[in-house]
Amino acid sequence: MKQWILDGMQTQKLELAIQAYMKRKTDLRGGARMADVSYNRFLREVEARHIVVLERDDFLDELAVLAETFDSESLRDAVNQVRAEEQESVRNG
């Protein structure tokens, strides 16, 4: 019974950490700490759920280039929205 409860608590921590990662409230390392699992285990869980991992610093720059290359207004808007959210997050600490 005790193990069943501990497993349930671990599952709940993992779920909360994945939700925080999906909402961009934490990165992969922070999510692993929140879930109290290794970085590799957390990364495997994220990938198993088919959640896109976007941890490269230059990703938005590359996406902006693609938006210009394909003259995609919706992609341009998405890049600008993510950049604005990142700036807001930095301002709010």
C-alpha positions in Angstrom: 0.0 0.0 0.0 2.8 2.4 0.9 4.6 1.8 -2.4 1.3 2.4 -4.3 1.0 5.8 -2.6 4.6 6.7 -3.3 4.2 5.7 -6.9 1.1 7.9 -7.2 2.9 10.8 -5.7 5.8 10.4 -8.1 3.4 10.2 -11.0 1.7 13.4 -9.9 5.0 15.3 -9.5 5.9 14.2 -13.0 2.6 15.3 -14.5 2.9 18.7 -12.8 6.5 19.1 -14.1 5.5 18.2 -17.6 2.6 20.7 -17.5 5.0 23.4 -16.3 7.4 22.5 -19.1 4.6 22.7 -21.7 3.5 26.1 -20.4 7.2 27.3 -20.6 7.3 27.9 -16.9 10.4 25.7 -16.6 13.1 24.1 -18.9 14.0 20.5 -19.1 16.4 20.6 -16.2 13.9 22.5 -14.0 11.2 20.0 -14.9 13.5 17.1 -13.9 14.1 18.8 -10.6 10.4 19.4 -10.1 9.6 15.8 -10.9 12.5 14.5 -8.8 13.9 12.4 -11.6 17.0 12.5 -13.7 17.3 14.9 -16.7 17.4 11.9 -19.1 14.3 10.3 -17.5 12.4 13.6 -17.8 13.5 14.1 -21.4 12.3 10.5 -22.3 9.0 11.2 -20.7 8.6 14.5 -22.7 9.5 12.7 -25.9 7.3 9.8 -25.2 4.4 12.2 -25.0 5.4 13.7 -28.4 6.1 17.1 -26.8 8.4 19.1 -29.0 11.7 20.0 -27.3 12.8 23.5 -28.2 15.9 24.2 -26.1 18.2 25.6 -28.7 19.1 29.3 -28.2 19.0 30.1 -31.9 15.8 28.3 -32.7 13.6 31.5 -32.9 16.2 33.2 -35.1 16.1 30.2 -37.5 12.3 30.2 -37.4 12.3 33.9 -38.2 14.5 33.3 -41.2 12.1 30.6 -42.4 9.2 33.0 -41.9 10.9 35.6 -44.2 12.0 32.9 -46.7 8.4 31.6 -47.1 6.9 35.0 -46.5 4.7 33.5 -43.8 2.8 36.1 -41.8 1.4 33.5 -39.4 4.9 32.1 -38.7 6.2 35.7 -38.2 3.4 36.4 -35.8 4.2 33.2 -33.8 7.9 34.1 -33.6 7.0 37.6 -32.4 4.6 36.3 -29.8 7.1 33.9 -28.3 9.7 36.6 -28.2 7.3 38.9 -26.5 6.4 36.2 -23.9 10.1 35.6 -23.3 10.8 39.3 -22.7 7.8 39.5 -20.4 9.0 36.5 -18.5 12.5 38.0 -18.1 10.9 41.3 -16.8 8.8 39.5 -14.3 11.7 37.5 -13.0 
